[in-house]
Amino acid sequence: MPSAGLSLLGFMDRAQALAHLTSACIPGDSDEAALSKIWAAAKEKLGAPILGAGSPSIQTLPPAFDAHCRAVLSQAAFRDGGSFSGAFACLVEVAPLLTPQFVVDRSRLAHHRAEAREATLPTALETCLPLTARSEPFQTIAGPQSLLLKSRSMNVKFIRGGLFDGSVLGAKFGLSSPHVRVARYQGRCYIQNGVHRAVGLAMMGLTHIPCLVRDVAAPSDTGVVENATFSLSALESDNPPTLAHFIEGRACDVTLRSLSRILQVSWGEYTVPDE
């Protein structure tokens, strides 16, 4: 089903905004003139640039949380050679974080606010830096020589494929990182994972939340994906998109199209000549 959402389409140019409104969203009126009015109103709603955008305050976590953070950072992703190796745990100011992400889903915000229950630092630690990944519901549909997995969660993904236990040939699936991650590139901080949790907790009154922060050397490590997020040039501008725009009511109300993640594997058995 479609869901209520917030979009930063005011940061887009007209062509991109109109394409966004008709592809990612369900506008009440798809007439080009009506869409242009929505875009113009969204631009006006952004207001003045966010003070200190990309430069949040970063604080140390209380010593009482040291054991929890050590347990998180002992996982393979944070050791040498891991996908987020070199990260450190700290408290990060939410609002000034740069966000490559176009939209947030209000139902996901509500889910994370309900999960957190209250705006306290211990609860935020469990929400932002859990020791184990949370499960996501999915369904499977079997074919004669294939298997399809469908989930409403975009966190479900293929982990790797290959030969498992010497007798299972296929693909392993799982969940993307369960942690709120911040990438710092050339001194500016980008939220790389956990936008809904960060915005949800900030809407509950927390100005700083526990995050894993890592200094990165490449723009691709900031969370920027060509044609799927805001460009690096937009995020490096004097008026970039930040989480404050979602938190402070500067984003545009939209109806988001329902999306599902589909994973599929298929197999076959053949006899071929070796020559």
C-alpha positions in Angstrom: 0.0 0.0 0.0 1.1 3.6 -0.6 2.4 5.4 2.5 2.8 9.0 3.7 6.3 10.3 3.4 8.5 13.3 3.4 10.6 14.3 0.3 13.5 16.8 -0.2 12.4 17.4 -3.8 12.9 21.1 -3.3 16.7 20.4 -3.7 16.1 18.9 -7.2 16.0 20.8 -10.4 12.6 20.9 -12.1 13.0 17.9 -14.4 14.3 15.7 -11.6 11.6 16.9 -9.3 8.8 16.1 -11.7 10.3 12.7 -12.5 10.5 12.0 -8.7 6.9 13.0 -8.1 5.6 10.6 -10.8 8.0 7.7 -10.1 8.7 7.5 -6.4 5.5 9.3 -5.4 1.8 9.2 -6.2 0.8 12.8 -6.8 -2.9 13.9 -6.4 -2.7 15.5 -9.9 -0.1 14.4 -12.5 -0.6 17.4 -14.7 2.7 19.1 -15.4 1.6 22.5 -14.2 0.3 21.0 -10.9 3.6 19.1 -10.4 5.5 22.3 -11.0 3.5 24.0 -8.3 4.3 21.3 -5.8 8.0 21.6 -6.7 8.0 25.4 -6.3 6.2 25.1 -2.9 8.8 22.5 -1.9 11.7 24.8 -2.8 10.1 27.6 -0.8 9.5 25.3 2.2 13.3 24.5 2.5 14.0 27.9 4.0 17.4 29.2 4.7 20.5 26.9 4.6 21.1 24.9 7.8 23.7 26.4 10.0 26.7 24.1 10.3 25.5 21.7 7.7 27.8 18.7 7.5 29.6 19.7 10.7 27.8 18.1 13.6 29.1 18.1 17.1 30.7 14.7 18.0 31.0 13.7 21.6 32.3 10.7 23.5 29.8 8.1 24.8 29.5 7.7 28.6 31.9 5.0 30.0 28.9 2.9 31.0 28.4 2.1 27.3 32.0 1.0 26.6 31.4 -2.8 26.9 28.4 -2.5 24.5 30.4 -0.5 21.9 33.4 -2.9 22.2 31.0 -5.8 21.4 29.6 -4.0 18.4 33.1 -3.1 17.0 34.4 -6.7 17.5 32.1 -7.8 14.6 33.8 -8.7 11.3 32.5 -5.6 9.5 34.6 -3.3 11.8 37.8 -5.3 11.9 40.7 -4.8 9.4 39.4 -5.5 5.9 35.8 -5.2 6.9 33.2 -3.1 5.2 33.4 -0.4 7.9 36.8 -1.0 9.4 38.3 1.8 11.4 34.9 3.0 12.7 34.6 4.4 16.2 31.4 4.8 18.4 30.4 8.2 19.6 27.5 10.6 20.1 26.7 12.6 16.9 24.5 15.6 16.5 21.6 14.6 14.2 20.3 17.7 12.5 23.4 18.9 10.6 24.2 15.5 9.1 24.2 15.6 5.3 21.7 13.1 3.8 22.0 11.6 0.3 18.6 10.1 0.7 15.6 11.8 -1.0 12.8 10.6 1.2 11.7 9.1 4.5 8.6 7.0 5.1 6.4 8.1 7.9 5.4 4.6 8.8 9.1 3.6 9.2 9.5 6.7 11.4 6.6 5.6 13.6 8.0 2.1 13.7 11.3 3.2 15.1 9.7 5.7 17.5 7.6 2.8 18.9 10.6 0.5 19.0 12.6 3.1 21.0 9.7 3.7 23.4 11.3 6.7 25.0 13.9 9.3 24.2 16.7 8.2 26.5 20.4 7.5 25.7 20.3 3.8 26.8 17.3 3.2 24.6 18.9 5.0 21.7 22.0 2.9 22.1 20.0 -0.3 21.6 18.1 1.2 18.7 21.2 2.7 16.9 23.9 0.2 17.7 22.2 -3.2 18.3 24.3 -6.2 19.0 22.4 -8.3 16.6 20.4 -7.6 13.4 16.7 -7.4 13.7 14.6 -9.8 11.6 12.5 -8.6 8.7 9.3 -10.4 7.5 9.5 -12.0 4.0 7.6 -14.5 1.9 8.9 -17.1 -0.6 7.3 -18.3 -3.8 8.7 -21.5 -5.3 8.8 -22.3 -9.0 9.9 -25.6 -10.8 13.5 -24.5 -10.9 13.6 -21.2 -9.0 12.8 -19.6 -5.7 11.7 -16.0 -5.2 11.8 -14.1 -1.9 9.8 -11.0 -1.4 10.1 -8.5 1.4 8.8 -5.0 2.1 12.1 -4.2 3.7 14.9 -2.7 1.6 17.3 -4.0 4.2 17.0 -7.6 2.8 19.7 -8.3 0.3 22.0 -11.0 -1.1 25.1 -11.4 1.1 27.1 -13.8 -1.2 26.8 -16.7 -3.5 28.8 -19.9 -3.8 29.2 -23.4 -2.5 28.1 -23.9 1.1 29.1 -26.9 3.3 30.4 -28.7 0.3 26.9 -29.7 -1.0 24.7 -26.5 -1.2 25.1 -24.4 -4.3 23.3 -21.1 -4.2 23.1 -17.6 -2.6 23.0 -16.5 1.0 20.7 -13.6 1.9 20.6 -11.4 5.0 20.1 -7.9 6.2 22.2 -4.8 5.6 23.9 -3.1 8.5 21.7 -2.8 11.6 23.8 0.2 12.8 23.5 3.9 12.3 26.6 4.8 10.3 28.2 8.2 9.6 30.9 8.6 7.0 33.2 11.7 7.3 34.6 12.7 3.9 36.9 15.8 3.7 35.7 17.0 7.0 32.0 16.8 6.2 29.7 14.2 7.8 27.2 12.1 5.8 24.6 9.7 7.3 25.3 6.5 5.4 22.8 4.2 7.1 20.0 4.6 9.6 18.2 7.7 8.3 14.8 6.7 9.7 16.1 5.9 13.1 18.1 9.1 13.3 15.1 11.3 12.2 12.7 9.3 14.4 14.8 9.7 17.5 15.4 13.4 16.8 11.6 13.9 16.5 11.3 12.4 19.9 13.7 15.1 21.3 17.2 13.6 21.1 19.7 16.0 19.6 22.6 13.5 19.7 22.4 9.8 19.0 25.0 6.9 19.2 26.6 6.3 15.8 29.5 4.6 14.2 31.7 7.1 12.5 34.4 6.4 10.0 36.7 8.7 8.0 36.5 7.7 4.3 38.7 8.5 1.3 36.3 8.1 -1.6 33.0 9.9 -2.4 31.4 6.5 -3.1 31.8 5.6 0.6 29.5 8.5 1.7 26.4 6.7 0.6 26.1 8.7 -2.7 24.8 6.5 -5.5 24.5 7.9 -9.0 20.9 8.5 -10.1 19.6 7.1 -6.8 20.6 9.8 -4.3 21.6 13.4 -4.2 24.8 14.0 -6.0 28.1 14.8 -4.3 28.0 18.3 -5.8 24.6 19.0 -4.2 25.8 17.7 -0.9 29.0 19.8 -1.0 27.1 23.0 -1.9 26.5 26.0 0.3 22.9 24.8 0.8 22.9 21.0 1.1 20.2 18.6 2.1 20.4 17.6 5.8 18.4 15.6 8.3 17.3 18.9 9.8 15.1 19.4 6.8 13.1 16.3 7.7 13.1 17.0 11.4 12.1 20.7 11.3 9.2 20.4 8.9 11.1 21.7 5.8 10.5 18.6 3.7 7.5 18.2 1.3 4.6 15.9 2.3 4.2 13.2 -0.4 2.5 9.9 -0.9 5.2 7.2 -1.5 4.7 4.3 -3.8 4.8 0.9 -2.1 8.0 -1.0 -2.9 9.2 -4.5 -2.3 12.6 -6.1 -2.4 12.7 -9.2 -4.6 15.5 -11.8 -4.5 15.5 -14.7 -6.9 17.6 -17.7 -7.5 17.2 -20.3 -10.3 19.0 -23.5 -11.1 19.4 -26.0 -13.9 21.0 -29.3 -14.7 22.7 -29.9 -18.1 24.8 -32.5 -20.0 27.3 -30.9 -22.4 30.3 -32.2 -24.3 33.7 -31.4 -22.9 35.4 -30.8 -26.3 
